Amino acid sequence: MDKSELLKALTPNLFDLMKVLLTAVIILFVTKIQIVSDKLSALLIALPLTSIIAMIWMWHELKIPEEAKRIESIANHAYYTFWFVLPTMPMFLVIPWMLRKGCGFYFTLGVNAIMTTVFFWLLVVSLKKWTSIDLMP
């Protein structure tokens, strides 16, 4: 990709504004639901809404004329998303444990960000070493 293609891809348009607004509305809705029900809010967050919306946007934005290649591109996105989600899973158990033990909120987030990064790199290295899955270009 040359500089002009990159600049064109990064320049926002009206469709991008619509995507930002819809995504913001979903996040706002889920955070408002949390006031009423922790469980319902958690259920909504657990749903892969962001991934589904992103795949819909990709389907409409991909400038690949052959449908089979567009399908393969989105299939790859979903496949790699699966692998990238795995290192985040322990965070959802460690955060509540740390908070209930009296750790500060931002300290807890920081520790979990570092932990998730370590788990991410362990997964990348392990998959590359023991499988044919290469998550990093």
C-alpha positions in Angstrom: 0.0 0.0 0.0 1.5 3.3 -1.0 1.2 6.6 0.9 -1.7 7.9 -1.2 -3.7 4.7 -0.7 -3.0 4.8 3.1 -4.1 8.5 3.3 -7.3 7.7 1.3 -8.1 4.8 3.6 -7.5 6.9 6.8 -9.5 9.9 5.6 -12.9 9.8 7.3 -16.1 10.0 5.3 -19.9 10.2 6.0 -20.1 6.4 6.3 -17.3 6.5 8.9 -19.3 9.1 10.9 -22.4 6.8 10.8 -20.3 3.9 12.1 -18.8 5.9 14.9 -22.3 7.2 16.0 -23.8 3.7 15.9 -21.0 2.2 17.9 -21.2 5.0 20.4 -24.9 4.5 20.8 -24.4 0.8 21.5 -21.7 1.5 24.2 -23.9 4.2 25.7 -26.9 1.8 25.8 -24.9 -0.9 27.4 -23.5 1.4 30.1 -27.0 2.7 30.8 -28.4 -0.8 31.1 -25.7 -1.6 33.7 -27.4 0.9 36.0 -30.4 -1.3 36.0 -28.8 -4.8 35.7 -25.2 -5.9 36.0 -26.1 -9.3 34.5 -28.0 -7.9 31.4 -25.2 -5.4 30.8 -22.6 -8.2 31.0 -24.6 -10.3 28.6 -24.8 -7.5 26.1 -21.1 -6.8 26.3 -20.3 -10.6 26.0 -22.2 -10.7 22.7 -19.8 -10.1 19.8 -21.7 -7.0 18.7 -18.6 -5.1 17.8 -17.2 -7.9 15.7 -20.5 -8.4 14.0 -20.9 -4.7 13.2 -17.3 -4.5 12.0 -17.9 -7.5 9.7 -21.0 -5.8 8.3 -19.0 -2.6 7.7 -16.2 -4.6 6.1 -18.6 -6.4 3.8 -19.9 -3.1 2.5 -16.5 -1.3 2.3 -14.2 -4.0 0.9 -13.3 -3.0 -2.6 -12.9 -6.7 -3.7 -15.1 -7.4 -6.7 -14.9 -11.2 -6.4 -17.4 -12.3 -3.7 -15.3 -15.4 -2.9 -12.3 -13.2 -1.9 -14.5 -10.9 0.1 -15.9 -13.9 1.9 -12.4 -15.2 2.6 -11.3 -11.8 3.9 -14.1 -11.7 6.4 -13.7 -15.4 7.3 -10.0 -14.7 8.1 -11.1 -11.7 10.3 -13.5 -13.9 12.3 -10.9 -16.7 12.6 -8.1 -14.4 13.9 -10.6 -12.6 16.2 -11.2 -15.9 17.9 -7.5 -16.3 18.7 -7.1 -12.7 19.8 -10.0 -13.0 22.3 -8.4 -16.0 24.2 -5.7 -14.0 26.0 -8.3 -11.5 27.3 -10.4 -14.2 29.0 -8.4 -14.4 32.3 -8.9 -10.6 32.8 -12.6 -11.2 33.4 -11.8 -13.3 36.4 -8.8 -11.4 37.7 -10.5 -7.9 37.6 -13.3 -8.9 40.0 -11.0 -10.8 42.2 -8.6 -7.8 42.6 -11.3 -5.3 43.1 -12.9 -7.4 45.8 -9.5 -7.8 47.5 -9.4 -4.0 47.7 -7.0 -3.1 44.9 -7.6 0.3 43.3 -9.6 0.5 40.1 -6.9 2.0 37.9 -4.2 -0.2 39.4 -6.4 -3.3 38.7 -6.8 -2.1 35.1 -3.1 -1.5 34.7 -2.2 -4.9 36.1 -4.7 -6.6 33.8 -3.5 -4.7 30.8 0.0 -5.9 31.4 -1.2 -9.5 32.1 -3.3 -9.6 28.9 -0.3 -8.3 26.9 1.9 -11.1 28.3 -0.8 -13.7 27.6 -1.2 -12.3 24.1 2.5 -12.7 23.3 2.6 -16.1 24.9 -0.2 -17.2 22.7 1.4 -15.7 19.6 4.7 -17.4 20.3 3.1 -20.7 21.3 0.9 -21.0 18.3 3.8 -20.1 16.0 6.1 -22.7 17.6 3.6 -25.6 17.8 1.1 -25.0 15.1 0.9 -23.4 11.6 -1.0 -20.5 13.0 0.9 -17.2 12.7 -1.0 -14.3 14.3 1.6 -11.6 13.6 2.7 -10.5 10.1 
